[in-house]
Amino acid sequence: MGRRSPERRDRLMRASALVLLLSLTGCTGSPSSPGTAATPNASATQEGTTASGTSAPGSSQTTPASPRIPEVAQKLDVGLQLPWSVVFLPNGTAVVSERDSAQVKSIRNGEATTIGEVSGVDPGGEGGLLGLALSPDFATDRWLYAYFTSPSDNRIARMKLTEDSGGQLALGEAEVIFSGMSKASTHNGGRIRFGPDGFLYVGTGDSQRREQPQDTNALGGKILRLTAEGRPAPGNPFGDNPVYSYGHRNVQGLAWDSDGRLWASEFGPDVDDELNLITPGGNYGWPTVTGAPGRSGLIDAKVVWPSTSDASPSGLEIVDGIAYTGALRGQRLWAVPLEGENAGTPVAYFTGQYGRLRDVARAPDGTLWVISNNRNPDFAVILKVGP
């Protein structure tokens, strides 16, 4: 082999340094951005870069501000077992559901305590005790809502969550308010959340029944909108029907931006995980299409992760115009800057650092809690994301 020229050696050294830098950013809290901000027109100008420095296969036409790098404030190793959802009481106590144990636990002052067990839960596969939501009037009515898999279906119940003078929490009897959502070993959906309008929004999966998402009389593959008592909410797009949007595969996260727009994270099949902006009565395409193909009559995703190994986006929270979603297969926290109805380039943090991330939720003190889902046991990471 011939001797390398000084210029060639310099080029090789610069290339090696770049490769080392990129590999380090992929395994720490530093950002990378292999996700895609989709445009309705597939031929639109493409911007953005992937973690390897190549062009991302699509982008937003706007340029929202980049998210601030999250700072880890604390990691709580409190012995959770497959936690699925976290909500917060007004005093800052975290309340967590465990999928397979069917237990509801509280985390306060760095310690986890079992509050109670939800009756009627039949765990298996992706089913079990899933999403939690607090009543908008929790301070007076004390209702805690839970989405869970029963022996026959997926359903929603509410329970009184009382607190004695010593601060001890107790879980009351489960009152089923909505049932009939089909179950399977996978695609059970499970996220529930009260919206700014006071109604309960429910993300369901297609439960491996591909005929359901396009059928507005079926409950699978939908976002539903209910009253606090479990009735179809007034003003729903299909009349006296709980369906709010359809054509979904497996909705896993629900959150509203500061202008009251609803966004949802969703699992794709082996391609095209999605972040969607939800329109009442909108058809999001599954199983006809995934991602953002620009098909007439169907609503494109605002963000598409072409490889599910990068994402499998679960819980969703929006803070100061940034949509944060935990990735299960992708084992990272995604941050997506939003601007109006558009989404900017997704940026990943903590890739491979904390394993599978199931839920993301903002606490009353403004911190962001990220819940792991690794079975070994699980923990909560508390992040500072604001100024």
Protein Blocks (a to p, Z undefined) as FASTA:
>chain_A
ZZddfklmmmmmmmmmmmmmmmmmmmmmbdcdfbccddfblkbccedjdfkopacebdcf
bdcddddddddfbdcdehpahifbdcddfkopacdddfklopacddeehiacdfbdcehi
acehjbccfdddddfklmmnopacdddddfkbccdddddddddfkopacddddddfbghi
acdfehnljiacddfkopacddddekopaklmmmmkbfghpacdddfkopacehianlja
fbfbghifbdcbdcddfkopacdddddfkeoiadddddehiaehiakbgcjeopghiacd
fbdcfblklnopabdddeehiacdddfklopadddddehjbccddddehihklopafbdc
ddfkopacddddehpaccdddddfbZZ
